[in-house]
């Protein structure tokens, strides 16, 4: 539905953790999904024989979706080189494994010049497995 916004991510396909965008309120919030395939390279070492998606990758999925929401408002100038610069209150309360689908949400909670703060969460089967407050910066 909003897949054209996926092309705004600076990441290559190998490091993109949002497959689809289900909801988008320009400049404010987004809800998206990522299907954990099992062939992602990080599973080779995390953990052999018992693949679990790393918590830092879950945070990255929230950051990518927040970036999509932030850059989607045509009335607000886009930030160049938007990147994750801070994480706060990160709680990993569950796991994601191959074959599961992540439901990711992100909502902008503050803007100050080139800094944008967002809160987000990741759910699997309606259970929250990650919550975080992140800050993205750009120029």
Secondary structure, 3 states (H helix, E strand, C coil): CCHHHHHHCCCCHHHCCCCEEEEEECCCEEEEEEECCCCCHHHHCCCCCCCCCCHHHHHHHHHHHHHHHHHCCCCCCCCCCCEEEEEEEEEECCCCCCCCEEEEEEEEEEEECCEEEEEEEEEECCEEEEEEEEEEECC
